[in-house]
Amino acid sequence: PDLSGYEKFGLGNVKYNISRIHITAVEFPSASISLIPGTGIKLVIGNASLTIDMNWNIRTWMYKDSGRSTVYISKVFVTAIFSTPRGNTGHTSIALTSCRTTSGDIDIKLSGKS
């Protein structure tokens, strides 16, 4: 979904809109799944990256600009634990028990009219 809103900055408000958000690349160079006896499943993703393209525009009382942006997020690490309880019907379900995510680097490239 698009993102829009206002932020107080300096002497006034900055109105922003981010639209046409597209994830254009995802890489998982290191991923593993293991079973945890009596608990469920552990998923570990290491050193992942993703690229996001979007349109943006900002407006203040004396300035406005718009353009395109590419965001590259790298060194992403995710550890998730899923429980696998058996329901009343005897079928196994899956539920997220815990999740931890960190990212190392974010590179933002903006192109605009100014």
Biopython code that builds the backbone (N, CA, C, O; Angstrom):
import numpy as np
from Bio.PDB.StructureBuilder import StructureBuilder

atoms = [
    (1, "PRO", "N", (0.826, -1.211, 0.000)),
    (1, "PRO", "CA", (0.000, 0.000, 0.000)),
    (1, "PRO", "C", (0.861, 1.263, 0.000)),
    (1, "PRO", "O", (2.016, 1.249, 0.427)),
    (2, "ASP", "N", (0.279, 2.333, -0.481)),
    (2, "ASP", "CA", (0.960, 3.624, -0.474)),
    (2, "ASP", "C", (1.098, 4.138, 0.960)),
    (2, "ASP", "O", (0.312, 3.784, 1.838)),
    (3, "LEU", "N", (2.104, 4.971, 1.178)),
    (3, "LEU", "CA", (2.321, 5.597, 2.485)),
    (3, "LEU", "C", (2.214, 7.098, 2.310)),
    (3, "LEU", "O", (2.808, 7.660, 1.390)),
    (4, "SER", "N", (1.459, 7.757, 3.188)),
    (4, "SER", "CA", (1.381, 9.211, 3.121)),
    (4, "SER", "C", (1.120, 9.764, 4.510)),
    (4, "SER", "O", (0.635, 9.062, 5.397)),
    (5, "GLY", "N", (1.453, 11.043, 4.681)),
    (5, "GLY", "CA", (1.234, 11.664, 5.972)),
    (5, "GLY", "C", (1.919, 13.000, 6.089)),
    (5, "GLY", "O", (2.391, 13.564, 5.102)),
    (6, "TYR", "N", (1.969, 13.501, 7.313)),
    (6, "TYR", "CA", (2.600, 14.776, 7.646)),
    (6, "TYR", "C", (3.622, 14.548, 8.747)),
    (6, "TYR", "O", (3.422, 13.711, 9.627)),
    (7, "GLU", "N", (4.696, 15.281, 8.696)),
    (7, "GLU", "CA", (5.697, 15.275, 9.763)),
    (7, "GLU", "C", (6.058, 16.717, 10.078)),
    (7, "GLU", "O", (6.214, 17.535, 9.171)),
    (8, "LYS", "N", (6.192, 17.033, 11.367)),
    (8, "LYS", "CA", (6.671, 18.365, 11.759)),
    (8, "LYS", "C", (8.170, 18.404, 11.556)),
    (8, "LYS", "O", (8.895, 17.519, 12.010)),
    (9, "PHE", "N", (8.630, 19.442, 10.868)),
    (9, "PHE", "CA", (10.050, 19.566, 10.564)),
    (9, "PHE", "C", (10.390, 21.041, 10.512)),
    (9, "PHE", "O", (9.882, 21.768, 9.659)),
    (10, "GLY", "N", (11.239, 21.485, 11.409)),
    (10, "GLY", "CA", (11.651, 22.892, 11.408)),
    (10, "GLY", "C", (10.483, 23.820, 11.670)),
    (10, "GLY", "O", (9.832, 23.728, 12.710)),
    (11, "LEU", "N", (10.214, 24.714, 10.731)),
    (11, "LEU", "CA", (9.186, 25.732, 10.912)),
    (11, "LEU", "C", (7.804, 25.329, 10.425)),
    (11, "LEU", "O", (6.865, 26.118, 10.526)),
    (12, "GLY", "N", (7.658, 24.119, 9.899)),
    (12, "GLY", "CA", (6.346, 23.751, 9.381)),
    (12, "GLY", "C", (6.197, 22.256, 9.201)),
    (12, "GLY", "O", (7.021, 21.462, 9.656)),
    (13, "ASN", "N", (5.127, 21.901, 8.527)),
    (13, "ASN", "CA", (4.841, 20.505, 8.246)),
    (13, "ASN", "C", (5.380, 20.107, 6.884)),
    (13, "ASN", "O", (5.422, 20.913, 5.954)),
    (14, "VAL", "N", (5.790, 18.856, 6.781)),
    (14, "VAL", "CA", (6.198, 18.280, 5.512)),
    (14, "VAL", "C", (5.163, 17.218, 5.168)),
    (14, "VAL", "O", (4.973, 16.259, 5.916)),
    (15, "LYS", "N", (4.500, 17.394, 4.039)),
    (15, "LYS", "CA", (3.546, 16.396, 3.566)),
    (15, "LYS", "C", (4.302, 15.471, 2.623)),
    (15, "LYS", "O", (5.012, 15.933, 1.730)),
    (16, "TYR", "N", (4.149, 14.161, 2.822)),
    (16, "TYR", "CA", (4.859, 13.205, 1.975)),
    (16, "TYR", "C", (3.910, 12.137, 1.456)),
    (16, "TYR", "O", (2.878, 11.849, 2.064)),
    (17, "ASN", "N", (4.274, 11.565, 0.335)),
    (17, "ASN", "CA", (3.535, 10.443, -0.239)),
    (17, "ASN", "C", (4.539, 9.513, -0.911)),
    (17, "ASN", "O", (5.364, 9.951, -1.713)),
    (18, "ILE", "N", (4.463, 8.243, -0.581)),
    (18, "ILE", "CA", (5.294, 7.218, -1.207)),
    (18, "ILE", "C", (4.341, 6.243, -1.874)),
    (18, "ILE", "O", (3.479, 5.666, -1.212)),
    (19, "SER", "N", (4.489, 6.054, -3.182)),
    (19, "SER", "CA", (3.540, 5.233, -3.925)),
    (19, "SER", "C", (4.262, 4.279, -4.880)),
    (19, "SER", "O", (5.473, 4.366, -5.086)),
    (20, "ARG", "N", (3.486, 3.379, -5.446)),
    (20, "ARG", "CA", (3.991, 2.385, -6.411)),
    (20, "ARG", "C", (5.198, 1.644, -5.845)),
    (20, "ARG", "O", (6.228, 1.516, -6.507)),
    (21, "ILE", "N", (5.061, 1.163, -4.626)),
    (21, "ILE", "CA", (6.136, 0.449, -3.937)),
    (21, "ILE", "C", (6.208, -0.970, -4.496)),
    (21, "ILE", "O", (5.234, -1.721, -4.450)),
    (22, "HIS", "N", (7.380, -1.324, -5.025)),
    (22, "HIS", "CA", (7.572, -2.654, -5.613)),
    (22, "HIS", "C", (8.870, -3.263, -5.093)),
    (22, "HIS", "O", (9.923, -2.627, -5.131)),
    (23, "ILE", "N", (8.787, -4.484, -4.614)),
    (23, "ILE", "CA", (9.996, -5.235, -4.268)),
    (23, "ILE", "C", (10.487, -5.852, -5.571)),
    (23, "ILE", "O", (9.802, -6.677, -6.177)),
    (24, "THR", "N", (11.680, -5.444, -5.996)),
    (24, "THR", "CA", (12.188, -5.876, -7.301)),
    (24, "THR", "C", (13.218, -6.993, -7.220)),
    (24, "THR", "O", (13.503, -7.643, -8.225)),
    (25, "ALA", "N", (13.781, -7.226, -6.033)),
    (25, "ALA", "CA", (14.766, -8.309, -5.883)),
    (25, "ALA", "C", (14.835, -8.738, -4.423)),
    (25, "ALA", "O", (14.777, -7.911, -3.513)),
    (26, "VAL", "N", (14.960, -10.049, -4.218)),
    (26, "VAL", "CA", (15.149, -10.624, -2.884)),
    (26, "VAL", "C", (16.188, -11.720, -3.012)),
    (26, "VAL", "O", (16.101, -12.552, -3.916)),
    (27, "GLU", "N", (17.167, -11.735, -2.127)),
    (27, "GLU", "CA", (18.199, -12.774, -2.138)),
    (27, "GLU", "C", (18.334, -13.393, -0.753)),
    (27, "GLU", "O", (18.419, -12.683, 0.249)),
    (28, "PHE", "N", (18.352, -14.726, -0.705)),
    (28, "PHE", "CA", (18.568, -15.486, 0.522)),
    (28, "PHE", "C", (19.787, -16.382, 0.329)),
    (28, "PHE", "O", (19.628, -17.577, 0.081)),
    (29, "PRO", "N", (21.001, -15.839, 0.435)),
    (29, "PRO", "CA", (22.189, -16.654, 0.195)),
    (29, "PRO", "C", (22.415, -17.727, 1.252)),
    (29, "PRO", "O", (23.105, -18.715, 0.999)),
    (30, "SER", "N", (21.838, -17.538, 2.433)),
    (30, "SER", "CA", (22.009, -18.514, 3.504)),
    (30, "SER", "C", (20.689, -18.674, 4.239)),
    (30, "SER", "O", (20.239, -17.754, 4.923)),
    (31, "ALA", "N", (20.062, -19.849, 4.100)),
    (31, "ALA", "CA", (18.806, -20.114, 4.786)),
    (31, "ALA", "C", (18.787, -21.568, 5.231)),
    (31, "ALA", "O", (19.242, -22.456, 4.510)),
    (32, "SER", "N", (18.255, -21.800, 6.430)),
    (32, "SER", "CA", (18.156, -23.175, 6.910)),
    (32, "SER", "C", (16.885, -23.348, 7.730)),
    (32, "SER", "O", (16.391, -22.407, 8.352)),
    (33, "ILE", "N", (16.372, -24.567, 7.716)),
    (33, "ILE", "CA", (15.214, -24.948, 8.513)),
    (33, "ILE", "C", (15.607, -26.176, 9.311)),
    (33, "ILE", "O", (16.173, -27.127, 8.772)),
    (34, "SER", "N", (15.302, -26.146, 10.607)),
    (34, "SER", "CA", (15.602, -27.302, 11.446)),
    (34, "SER", "C", (14.422, -27.585, 12.364)),
    (34, "SER", "O", (13.640, -26.692, 12.691)),
    (35, "LEU", "N", (14.311, -28.836, 12.769)),
    (35, "LEU", "CA", (13.253, -29.243, 13.686)),
    (35, "LEU", "C", (13.739, -29.086, 15.121)),
    (35, "LEU", "O", (14.886, -29.404, 15.434)),
    (36, "ILE", "N", (12.871, -28.600, 15.980)),
    (36, "ILE", "CA", (13.164, -28.478, 17.404)),
    (36, "ILE", "C", (12.243, -29.485, 18.097)),
    (36, "ILE", "O", (11.034, -29.262, 18.172)),
    (37, "PRO", "N", (12.796, -30.579, 18.601)),
    (37, "PRO", "CA", (11.953, -31.615, 19.198)),
    (37, "PRO", "C", (11.044, -31.063, 20.304)),
    (37, "PRO", "O", (11.497, -30.343, 21.193)),
    (38, "GLY", "N", (9.773, -31.410, 20.232)),
    (38, "GLY", "CA", (8.801, -30.988, 21.234)),
    (38, "GLY", "C", (8.343, -29.551, 21.097)),
    (38, "GLY", "O", (7.468, -29.115, 21.845)),
    (39, "THR", "N", (8.911, -28.803, 20.160)),
    (39, "THR", "CA", (8.562, -27.386, 20.005)),
    (39, "THR", "C", (8.011, -27.078, 18.619)),
    (39, "THR", "O", (6.882, -26.603, 18.493)),
    (40, "GLY", "N", (8.795, -27.345, 17.581)),
    (40, "GLY", "CA", (8.355, -27.021, 16.234)),
    (40, "GLY", "C", (9.493, -26.876, 15.266)),
    (40, "GLY", "O", (10.330, -27.769, 15.132)),
    (41, "ILE", "N", (9.526, -25.747, 14.588)),
    (41, "ILE", "CA", (10.453, -25.520, 13.481)),
    (41, "ILE", "C", (11.204, -24.212, 13.705)),
    (41, "ILE", "O", (10.626, -23.218, 14.145)),
    (42, "LYS", "N", (12.499, -24.227, 13.397)),
    (42, "LYS", "CA", (13.323, -23.016, 13.472)),
    (42, "LYS", "C", (13.772, -22.660, 12.062)),
    (42, "LYS", "O", (14.329, -23.498, 11.353)),
    (43, "LEU", "N", (13.530, -21.420, 11.658)),
    (43, "LEU", "CA", (13.951, -20.893, 10.361)),
    (43, "LEU", "C", (15.014, -19.840, 10.605)),
    (43, "LEU", "O", (14.799, -18.914, 11.386)),
    (44, "VAL", "N", (16.161, -19.968, 9.947)),
    (44, "VAL", "CA", (17.241, -18.988, 10.060)),
    (44, "VAL", "C", (17.613, -18.525, 8.653)),
    (44, "VAL", "O", (17.936, -19.335, 7.783)),
    (45, "ILE", "N", (17.563, -17.217, 8.446)),
    (45, "ILE", "CA", (17.968, -16.613, 7.177)),
    (45, "ILE", "C", (19.117, -15.671, 7.491)),
    (45, "ILE", "O", (18.999, -14.800, 8.353)),
    (46, "GLY", "N", (20.235, -15.848, 6.787)),
    (46, "GLY", "CA", (21.404, -15.026, 7.046)),
    (46, "GLY", "C", (21.855, -14.258, 5.822)),
    (46, "GLY", "O", (21.828, -14.773, 4.704)),
    (47, "ASN", "N", (22.267, -13.034, 6.040)),
    (47, "ASN", "CA", (22.856, -12.177, 5.013)),
    (47, "ASN", "C", (21.942, -11.985, 3.806)),
    (47, "ASN", "O", (22.408, -11.959, 2.667)),
    (48, "ALA", "N", (20.653, -11.852, 4.054)),
    (48, "ALA", "CA", (19.697, -11.631, 2.972)),
    (48, "ALA", "C", (19.739, -10.167, 2.528)),
    (48, "ALA", "O", (20.278, -9.306, 3.223)),
    (49, "SER", "N", (19.162, -9.909, 1.363)),
    (49, "SER", "CA", (19.068, -8.535, 0.873)),
    (49, "SER", "C", (17.790, -8.373, 0.058)),
    (49, "SER", "O", (17.222, -9.343, -0.444)),
    (50, "LEU", "N", (17.354, -7.114, -0.059)),
    (50, "LEU", "CA", (16.215, -6.849, -0.910)),
    (50, "LEU", "C", (16.303, -5.447, -1.489)),
    (50, "LEU", "O", (16.895, -4.545, -0.896)),
    (51, "THR", "N", (15.703, -5.285, -2.659)),
    (51, "THR", "CA", (15.688, -4.009, -3.363)),
    (51, "THR", "C", (14.237, -3.587, -3.559)),
    (51, "THR", "O", (13.400, -4.380, -3.988)),
    (52, "ILE", "N", (13.949, -2.322, -3.237)),
    (52, "ILE", "CA", (12.593, -1.790, -3.337)),
    (52, "ILE", "C", (12.642, -0.522, -4.190)),
    (52, "ILE", "O", (13.459, 0.364, -3.941)),
    (53, "ASP", "N", (11.767, -0.437, -5.195)),
    (53, "ASP", "CA", (11.620, 0.770, -6.011)),
    (53, "ASP", "C", (10.297, 1.441, -5.662)),
    (53, "ASP", "O", (9.321, 0.767, -5.335)),
    (54, "MET", "N", (10.267, 2.781, -5.735)),
    (54, "MET", "CA", (9.051, 3.511, -5.387)),
    (54, "MET", "C", (9.066, 4.910, -5.983)),
    (54, "MET", "O", (10.116, 5.422, -6.371)),
    (55, "ASN", "N", (7.887, 5.523, -6.051)),
    (55, "ASN", "CA", (7.748, 6.938, -6.364)),
    (55, "ASN", "C", (7.603, 7.692, -5.053)),
    (55, "ASN", "O", (7.111, 7.131, -4.073)),
    (56, "TRP", "N", (8.022, 8.956, -5.013)),
    (56, "TRP", "CA", (7.885, 9.764, -3.818)),
    (56, "TRP", "C", (7.572, 11.208, -4.199)),
    (56, "TRP", "O", (7.919, 11.669, -5.287)),
    (57, "ASN", "N", (6.910, 11.908, -3.284)),
    (57, "ASN", "CA", (6.790, 13.356, -3.429)),
    (57, "ASN", "C", (6.656, 13.965, -2.040)),
    (57, "ASN", "O", (6.089, 13.370, -1.123)),
    (58, "ILE", "N", (7.192, 15.156, -1.921)),
    (58, "ILE", "CA", (7.111, 15.908, -0.666)),
    (58, "ILE", "C", (6.648, 17.320, -0.989)),
    (58, "ILE", "O", (6.848, 17.822, -2.094)),
    (59, "ARG", "N", (6.014, 17.960, 0.019)),
    (59, "ARG", "CA", (5.527, 19.325, -0.156)),
    (59, "ARG", "C", (5.580, 20.035, 1.185)),
    (59, "ARG", "O", (5.147, 19.498, 2.205)),
    (60, "THR", "N", (6.115, 21.249, 1.171)),
    (60, "THR", "CA", (6.065, 22.129, 2.337)),
    (60, "THR", "C", (5.419, 23.423, 1.873)),
    (60, "THR", "O", (4.993, 23.526, 0.723)),
    (61, "TRP", "N", (5.343, 24.401, 2.748)),
    (61, "TRP", "CA", (4.723, 25.677, 2.385)),
    (61, "TRP", "C", (5.534, 26.435, 1.345)),
    (61, "TRP", "O", (4.997, 27.319, 0.677)),
    (62, "MET", "N", (6.840, 26.104, 1.188)),
    (62, "MET", "CA", (7.645, 26.843, 0.217)),
    (62, "MET", "C", (8.424, 25.948, -0.760)),
    (62, "MET", "O", (9.203, 26.455, -1.566)),
    (63, "TYR", "N", (8.225, 24.648, -0.697)),
    (63, "TYR", "CA", (9.028, 23.747, -1.516)),
    (63, "TYR", "C", (8.235, 22.487, -1.841)),
    (63, "TYR", "O", (7.495, 21.973, -1.002)),
    (64, "LYS", "N", (8.397, 21.994, -3.073)),
    (64, "LYS", "CA", (7.832, 20.701, -3.409)),
    (64, "LYS", "C", (8.734, 20.004, -4.418)),
    (64, "LYS", "O", (9.383, 20.647, -5.242)),
    (65, "ASP", "N", (8.761, 18.689, -4.338)),
    (65, "ASP", "CA", (9.583, 17.892, -5.243)),
    (65, "ASP", "C", (9.008, 16.484, -5.309)),
    (65, "ASP", "O", (8.272, 16.054, -4.421)),
    (66, "SER", "N", (9.358, 15.777, -6.375)),
    (66, "SER", "CA", (8.915, 14.394, -6.537)),
    (66, "SER", "C", (9.937, 13.664, -7.387)),
    (66, "SER", "O", (10.774, 14.279, -8.048)),
    (67, "GLY", "N", (9.855, 12.344, -7.359)),
    (67, "GLY", "CA", (10.783, 11.552, -8.152)),
    (67, "GLY", "C", (10.654, 10.072, -7.875)),
    (67, "GLY", "O", (9.624, 9.598, -7.396)),
    (68, "ARG", "N", (11.712, 9.351, -8.182)),
    (68, "ARG", "CA", (11.788, 7.904, -7.963)),
    (68, "ARG", "C", (12.862, 7.628, -6.930)),
    (68, "ARG", "O", (13.763, 8.439, -6.716)),
    (69, "SER", "N", (12.752, 6.467, -6.290)),
    (69, "SER", "CA", (13.735, 6.078, -5.294)),
    (69, "SER", "C", (13.959, 4.577, -5.363)),
    (69, "SER", "O", (13.043, 3.806, -5.649)),
    (70, "THR", "N", (15.189, 4.181, -5.095)),
    (70, "THR", "CA", (15.534, 2.770, -4.950)),
    (70, "THR", "C", (16.169, 2.595, -3.581)),
    (70, "THR", "O", (17.109, 3.308, -3.227)),
    (71, "VAL", "N", (15.650, 1.641, -2.811)),
    (71, "VAL", "CA", (16.166, 1.344, -1.486)),
    (71, "VAL", "C", (16.753, -0.067, -1.526)),
    (71, "VAL", "O", (16.076, -1.020, -1.913)),
    (72, "TYR", "N", (18.017, -0.187, -1.122)),
    (72, "TYR", "CA", (18.693, -1.480, -1.065)),
    (72, "TYR", "C", (18.999, -1.783, 0.405)),
    (72, "TYR", "O", (19.745, -1.049, 1.053)),
    (73, "ILE", "N", (18.426, -2.854, 0.917)),
    (73, "ILE", "CA", (18.635, -3.260, 2.308)),
    (73, "ILE", "C", (19.455, -4.541, 2.293)),
    (73, "ILE", "O", (19.071, -5.517, 1.648)),
    (74, "SER", "N", (20.585, -4.545, 3.002)),
    (74, "SER", "CA", (21.458, -5.727, 3.000)),
    (74, "SER", "C", (21.829, -6.125, 4.419)),
    (74, "SER", "O", (21.531, -5.417, 5.381)),
    (75, "LYS", "N", (22.477, -7.257, 4.525)),
    (75, "LYS", "CA", (22.889, -7.830, 5.814)),
    (75, "LYS", "C", (21.675, -8.032, 6.726)),
    (75, "LYS", "O", (21.702, -7.690, 7.908)),
    (76, "VAL", "N", (20.609, -8.597, 6.144)),
    (76, "VAL", "CA", (19.383, -8.871, 6.885)),
    (76, "VAL", "C", (19.475, -10.279, 7.474)),
    (76, "VAL", "O", (19.775, -11.241, 6.766)),
    (77, "PHE", "N", (19.215, -10.385, 8.774)),
    (77, "PHE", "CA", (19.241, -11.671, 9.473)),
    (77, "PHE", "C", (17.894, -11.887, 10.145)),
    (77, "PHE", "O", (17.385, -10.994, 10.823)),
    (78, "VAL", "N", (17.316, -13.067, 9.960)),
    (78, "VAL", "CA", (16.009, -13.403, 10.525)),
    (78, "VAL", "C", (16.115, -14.750, 11.222)),
    (78, "VAL", "O", (16.653, -15.704, 10.661)),
    (79, "THR", "N", (15.604, -14.827, 12.442)),
    (79, "THR", "CA", (15.448, -16.094, 13.144)),
    (79, "THR", "C", (13.996, -16.176, 13.598)),
    (79, "THR", "O", (13.523, -15.305, 14.327)),
    (80, "ALA", "N", (13.291, -17.215, 13.171)),
    (80, "ALA", "CA", (11.877, -17.381, 13.517)),
    (80, "ALA", "C", (11.656, -18.784, 14.067)),
    (80, "ALA", "O", (12.212, -19.757, 13.557)),
    (81, "ILE", "N", (10.845, -18.877, 15.102)),
    (81, "ILE", "CA", (10.460, -20.157, 15.693)),
    (81, "ILE", "C", (8.958, -20.333, 15.472)),
    (81, "ILE", "O", (8.164, -19.455, 15.807)),
    (82, "PHE", "N", (8.585, -21.464, 14.911)),
    (82, "PHE", "CA", (7.180, -21.803, 14.680)),
    (82, "PHE", "C", (6.813, -23.003, 15.540)),
    (82, "PHE", "O", (7.540, -23.996, 15.565)),
    (83, "SER", "N", (5.693, -22.918, 16.243)),
    (83, "SER", "CA", (5.201, -24.091, 16.967)),
    (83, "SER", "C", (4.269, -24.847, 16.031)),
    (83, "SER", "O", (3.656, -24.266, 15.136)),
    (84, "THR", "N", (4.176, -26.131, 16.253)),
    (84, "THR", "CA", (3.343, -26.975, 15.389)),
    (84, "THR", "C", (2.398, -27.828, 16.248)),
    (84, "THR", "O", (2.535, -29.050, 16.298)),
    (85, "PRO", "N", (1.445, -27.178, 16.919)),
    (85, "PRO", "CA", (0.524, -27.945, 17.766)),
    (85, "PRO", "C", (-0.488, -28.733, 16.934)),
    (85, "PRO", "O", (-0.828, -28.365, 15.809)),
    (86, "ARG", "N", (-0.951, -29.819, 17.523)),
    (86, "ARG", "CA", (-1.989, -30.628, 16.891)),
    (86, "ARG", "C", (-3.330, -30.144, 17.428)),
    (86, "ARG", "O", (-3.530, -30.086, 18.641)),
    (87, "GLY", "N", (-4.245, -29.799, 16.534)),
    (87, "GLY", "CA", (-5.550, -29.280, 16.927)),
    (87, "GLY", "C", (-6.505, -30.371, 17.377)),
    (87, "GLY", "O", (-6.154, -31.551, 17.377)),
    (88, "ASN", "N", (-7.724, -29.973, 17.765)),
    (88, "ASN", "CA", (-8.756, -30.903, 18.231)),
    (88, "ASN", "C", (-9.138, -31.932, 17.176)),
    (88, "ASN", "O", (-9.544, -33.046, 17.507)),
    (89, "THR", "N", (-9.008, -31.560, 15.909)),
    (89, "THR", "CA", (-9.374, -32.470, 14.824)),
    (89, "THR", "C", (-8.247, -33.422, 14.467)),
    (89, "THR", "O", (-8.409, -34.287, 13.607)),
    (90, "GLY", "N", (-7.109, -33.266, 15.122)),
    (90, "GLY", "CA", (-5.969, -34.130, 14.839)),
    (90, "GLY", "C", (-5.027, -33.595, 13.781)),
    (90, "GLY", "O", (-3.983, -34.194, 13.522)),
    (91, "HIS", "N", (-5.381, -32.465, 13.159)),
    (91, "HIS", "CA", (-4.531, -31.863, 12.141)),
    (91, "HIS", "C", (-3.491, -30.963, 12.798)),
    (91, "HIS", "O", (-3.773, -30.305, 13.799)),
    (92, "THR", "N", (-2.303, -30.938, 12.237)),
    (92, "THR", "CA", (-1.240, -30.075, 12.741)),
    (92, "THR", "C", (-1.425, -28.670, 12.183)),
    (92, "THR", "O", (-1.685, -28.491, 10.994)),
    (93, "SER", "N", (-1.287, -27.680, 13.054)),
    (93, "SER", "CA", (-1.326, -26.280, 12.615)),
    (93, "SER", "C", (0.063, -25.690, 12.820)),
    (93, "SER", "O", (0.954, -26.345, 13.360)),
    (94, "ILE", "N", (0.236, -24.449, 12.384)),
    (94, "ILE", "CA", (1.523, -23.782, 12.547)),
    (94, "ILE", "C", (1.264, -22.366, 13.072)),
    (94, "ILE", "O", (0.357, -21.674, 12.606)),
    (95, "ALA", "N", (2.073, -21.950, 14.045)),
    (95, "ALA", "CA", (1.930, -20.611, 14.631)),
    (95, "ALA", "C", (3.311, -20.030, 14.878)),
    (95, "ALA", "O", (4.220, -20.739, 15.311)),
    (96, "LEU", "N", (3.469, -18.750, 14.605)),
    (96, "LEU", "CA", (4.731, -18.059, 14.857)),
    (96, "LEU", "C", (4.862, -17.809, 16.353)),
    (96, "LEU", "O", (4.028, -17.125, 16.947)),
    (97, "THR", "N", (5.912, -18.363, 16.964)),
    (97, "THR", "CA", (6.142, -18.220, 18.398)),
    (97, "THR", "C", (7.050, -17.040, 18.693)),
    (97, "THR", "O", (6.791, -16.274, 19.621)),
    (98, "SER", "N", (8.119, -16.884, 17.907)),
    (98, "SER", "CA", (9.022, -15.749, 18.093)),
    (98, "SER", "C", (9.696, -15.423, 16.770)),
    (98, "SER", "O", (9.844, -16.276, 15.896)),
    (99, "CYS", "N", (10.101, -14.161, 16.649)),
    (99, "CYS", "CA", (10.784, -13.720, 15.430)),
    (99, "CYS", "C", (11.724, -12.580, 15.794)),
    (99, "CYS", "O", (11.345, -11.658, 16.516)),
    (100, "ARG", "N", (12.936, -12.648, 15.296)),
    (100, "ARG", "CA", (13.928, -11.589, 15.516)),
    (100, "ARG", "C", (14.554, -11.256, 14.166)),
    (100, "ARG", "O", (14.989, -12.146, 13.436)),
    (101, "THR", "N", (14.593, -9.974, 13.845)),
    (101, "THR", "CA", (15.143, -9.520, 12.570)),
    (101, "THR", "C", (16.080, -8.344, 12.812)),
    (101, "THR", "O", (15.777, -7.441, 13.592)),
    (102, "THR", "N", (17.223, -8.369, 12.132)),
    (102, "THR", "CA", (18.136, -7.226, 12.158)),
    (102, "THR", "C", (18.575, -6.934, 10.731)),
    (102, "THR", "O", (18.625, -7.831, 9.890)),
    (103, "SER", "N", (18.890, -5.679, 10.470)),
    (103, "SER", "CA", (19.435, -5.316, 9.162)),
    (103, "SER", "C", (20.683, -4.481, 9.380)),
    (103, "SER", "O", (20.769, -3.708, 10.334)),
    (104, "GLY", "N", (21.640, -4.643, 8.496)),
    (104, "GLY", "CA", (22.915, -3.974, 8.661)),
    (104, "GLY", "C", (23.043, -2.678, 7.902)),
    (104, "GLY", "O", (23.387, -1.651, 8.489)),
    (105, "ASP", "N", (22.774, -2.700, 6.603)),
    (105, "ASP", "CA", (22.993, -1.523, 5.757)),
    (105, "ASP", "C", (21.735, -1.184, 4.974)),
    (105, "ASP", "O", (21.022, -2.072, 4.506)),
    (106, "ILE", "N", (21.468, 0.119, 4.836)),
    (106, "ILE", "CA", (20.384, 0.598, 3.995)),
    (106, "ILE", "C", (20.956, 1.691, 3.113)),
    (106, "ILE", "O", (21.503, 2.679, 3.604)),
    (107, "ASP", "N", (20.824, 1.505, 1.793)),
    (107, "ASP", "CA", (21.308, 2.472, 0.806)),
    (107, "ASP", "C", (20.095, 3.023, 0.079)),
    (107, "ASP", "O", (19.318, 2.259, -0.492)),
    (108, "ILE", "N", (19.920, 4.356, 0.090)),
    (108, "ILE", "CA", (18.762, 4.995, -0.551)),
    (108, "ILE", "C", (19.268, 5.907, -1.660)),
    (108, "ILE", "O", (20.103, 6.782, -1.433)),
    (109, "LYS", "N", (18.745, 5.685, -2.866)),
    (109, "LYS", "CA", (19.078, 6.546, -4.003)),
    (109, "LYS", "C", (17.816, 7.292, -4.402)),
    (109, "LYS", "O", (16.797, 6.672, -4.710)),
    (110, "LEU", "N", (17.877, 8.628, -4.398)),
    (110, "LEU", "CA", (16.757, 9.469, -4.768)),
    (110, "LEU", "C", (17.047, 10.164, -6.080)),
    (110, "LEU", "O", (18.159, 10.638, -6.311)),
    (111, "SER", "N", (16.047, 10.222, -6.934)),
    (111, "SER", "CA", (16.141, 11.058, -8.129)),
    (111, "SER", "C", (14.885, 11.903, -8.164)),
    (111, "SER", "O", (13.777, 11.402, -7.973)),
    (112, "GLY", "N", (15.067, 13.187, -8.410)),
    (112, "GLY", "CA", (13.935, 14.109, -8.405)),
    (112, "GLY", "C", (14.164, 15.259, -9.327)),
    (112, "GLY", "O", (15.165, 15.313, -10.042)),
    (113, "LYS", "N", (13.237, 16.180, -9.312)),
    (113, "LYS", "CA", (13.316, 17.343, -10.189)),
    (113, "LYS", "C", (14.367, 18.338, -9.722)),
    (113, "LYS", "O", (14.981, 19.017, -10.545)),
    (114, "SER", "N", (14.584, 18.434, -8.415)),
    (114, "SER", "CA", (15.561, 19.401, -7.877)),
    (114, "SER", "C", (16.953, 18.823, -7.859)),
    (114, "SER", "O", (17.895, 19.495, -7.440)),
]
sb = StructureBuilder()
sb.init_structure("model")
sb.init_model(0)
sb.init_chain("A")
sb.init_seg("    ")
for serial, (resi, resn, name, xyz) in enumerate(atoms, 1):
    if name == "N":
        sb.init_residue(resn, " ", resi, " ")
    sb.init_atom(name, np.array(xyz, "f"), 0.0, 1.0, " ", f" {name:<3s}", serial, name[0])
structure = sb.get_structure()
